[in-house]
Structure formats: structure tokens, C-alpha cells
Amino acid sequence: MSTIKFTKDHEWVSVDGDVATVGITTYALEQLGDLVFVEVPDAGKSVSVGEEAAVVESVKAASEVYAPVSGEVVEGNQAIADDPAQVSGEAGSDGWFFKIKMSNTSELDGMMNDAEYDEYLGTLD
Amino acid sequence: MPENQKDSIQLNKTPLDALHRELGAKMVPFAGYDMPVQYPMGVLKEHLHTRTNAGLFDVSHMGQAFLKGDGAVDAFESLVPGDYQIMPVGKTRYTVLLNNKGCIMDDLMATRIDGGLYIVVNAACKDADFAHIKVKTAGKAELEILEDRALLAIQGPKAGEVVARLSPETADMTFMTFAEVTIAGIACFATRSGYSGEDGFEISVPANQATELAKKLLSEPEVEAIGLGARDSLRLEAGLCLYGHDIDTTTTPVEADLKWAINKRRREEKNFPGANIIMDQIENGTERLRVGIKPEGRAPAREGTEIQDNNGNTIGTITSGGFGPSVDGPVAMGYVKTDFSAEGTELKLIVRGKAIAARVVKMPFTPHRYRIKK
């Protein structure tokens, strides 16, 4: 059973043991608009928390997806790179960006749960 | 952004502001105006809808004016390289305002009307343009800025049919012609032109009747409201320049591949601003040229992207680039050293530190479908 966490950068993080699967939330997708290009990291790449890990482009602009935790990329999701429409805001779905084998699970501590993220969204706009 | 800061930015609103909000538009600041960048349909679908049906755009932020008086045509010609003497009343022509270095201050549409010209200029440049035109034509013509008119554009393969349904007299109008017409009972100026590569009209309407006209057009089954996002991707696929990006006061019309806008008589008379520089460039070429660029793969190369040759030398910059929904891939335009401007030339685009293969291609990326003749 995995645990779902959310970041202030509008990423969802599905945690299973020491592996975090990272995607972007429905809120982020709505802000971006129609996606036309996705670039995911290669397996083996080591990333630090806050570092640029993937790229997502809408018709309008390019944005970065940051690593919410430090560690080593286990896999980038080729399915969304092949078809950006497969990106999903639903936490834990197949529309994820990358999986990271975490080097420091305490980095998860500052993240929000579902209810806290909803509350956070309420403070925006 | 804090509330007080939000309030301190005074954005102008077009006469269609309330309608945009009613339609659920996402509003963004553009050229000092609060403008709809997209509606709930989204940029991609709005773009594709315009290419298959008809899209309605609010372009009321653009500047409209009459330049009137016996000397109006001559005075206007002293500022641009276009031949307006040759044009009959009711004919529209694209041209550029030039500075003394032959560089582009703005691009614009000017139509011969009874007693002078009807001019439409870019929103971001309108104050400067009108000040310039006023000063330079003083004593020869009278500039009348049309503050109380909105401007709507309807574009797409079904646009002609839709407008003709509400205004049968427009049915015979062809590309780049102008007429004073009644559309759905409202007196308008209609120009068969646009900024999408498609057939369509730009419709100037009294501000207080703009919402009524927009609603009537939107109630036609083929028509959807389209935002500035799709307007940009449509014009990019059509290979049309965006002022301030693809052309500005550092580019001449020759460098911008707009040589066709320097008409024959004007080339012979050499009496437009910067004529010596421009005529020299026509004869001897320029160091750089605006070209169409097709990146390989899916990654868009945005404005500002460095262009290299196959040996890693910098040879230019992308000035407009993004994803072309109708092309279903990335499209771009930019300036390259003239040696690299031939169709098919291999280029490298530096996107996020990586070199992406690209080629110089002929523009437009999607064929123009203007209504050239009856």
C-alpha cells in the first residue's frame, strides 16, 4: 500500500518503500493547458531535492518538474514522453513522470496529505 | 501578487470584457490590455476549430484611425514603402512604418477609403505610431484616431459563409478588400483579411454595439470564441510576423523577408524612409534573413533559442517558436546568416543545452487559404 503526498509545486508523490513515483497534480495541469511535449529523466540519473528533473511544455510555454526528493532516478515514464496526453493529475495513476529511489526519506516529512493539499489550493488565486 | 499591487496596474479593457468573463476566458495582460488568452476549450482545440470552422477573436486592443485629406495618400507614402497611389478605394494593403534607418517601427494594414486611408496598427505600438504619423503628416493630412470602435476578427474556412449569412453584401468580397457593410443589422467596416492564414474578416464596429455583434456571430453554429494563445499559434503556422518578436526597430523589411511589401514604383522612386539602405540590401543582399525552421522530433524551440550550424558556430536566433497544432509538431521562425538561409539547410537548435536537429523550410507551415477570387 502506497502513501500519497503533495508538494507546494503541485506534484503528487506516491511512496512505496524507498521508491517515490512523481507526477503533477490536476491543478498544475489546468494551469499549464494542453500539453504538447514531455521530457523525462533517464534511469540512473541522480537528483537532489528541488533540482529540475523533467520538462513539460504546453502550447504556451515550457515548465520544469522538480525532484521533490533526492535520490536516483529508477525510471522515466516513456509512455508520457511518447504521448503527453497520457499525463494524469490523478495521484498514483499511470500518468506519472519519474520514479526516484530515495536517499533521504525524511524529505517526505514536509509534504502535505490530501486534505492539507486541498486546503493549500484554497489559499491560491 | 498582493491585492494593492494588483490594483495599481491599470489595465485597459476592451468593449467585450464582460463577454469574455461570461464565456469563462482566462484573462492576461497584453499590451496594456486585459485580454483573453484562452477560453475553456483550450488553446489546442481553439486553434484546430479555427482551421476547420470559424473562430471569433477580440482584437479591439489594436489601433484604428483614419488619415484624411487630399494629401493623405502622399503623406502616408512618405512613411512606408507601399504603393497606395495605385490602389483603388476599397483595397487593403499590408505595409510597414519605417524609420530613417529603414528599420521597422510597426507593421500595419492600410485601406484606401473615400477621402483618405483607414489604418489598423498593433496594440503595443499604437500610441507611438499615431504620434509619429500625426507629426509626419501635419499640414498634409488629418489623423483621426477611432477610440470608440471595437475590432473583431472572424477567421476560418467557414468564416465567409457565416458572415454572408448575416450580411449577404459581403459574399462577393475577396482577400484584402474593404467595404462598409451591415452585419446582423449593425453598421460595420469589414476587411477581408486576418492573421491566421485562413479566409475571414476583420470587422470594425462601434464600441457600444460590439458585444451585440459578437454574440450574434457566436450564436452561429460554426463559431467559437478564440483567445490570443491560438491567435499566436495560427499566425506562426501561417508564417506571419509578430511585431516586437520577428520584426522590430533592428530589422529591415529585406532582412525580414518582406521585400514584397516594397512595391515597384516605390523602389524606382526611392523616396521612403531608409530607402538608400533598403535599396542597397535589395541589390546586394543582407547578412541575415528571416526563415522558417522545422525542428525534428517533438520538442518546441521557443523564442530566443540559439541556432548553430553543424560545426557548433552560432548563426542565428529563433524569434518565434512553439507547437503547431495543425502541423502536429514544433514550428519556428528566426534569423540566420544568409549563407544558411536556403531551403533544406541543416541547423542545430540549442534547447536546454542540447542540440536539436532542424531544417530551413519554406513558409507557411500550413497553406494559406485566402479568398483570392470569386
Interface residues (C-beta under 8 A of the other chain):
Chain A: G33 D34 V36 F37 E39 V55 E57 S58 V59 K60 A61 A62
Chain B: V37 Q38 G42 V43 L44 K45 H47 G229 A230 S233 R298 A299 P300 R302 G322 F323 P325 P330 R352
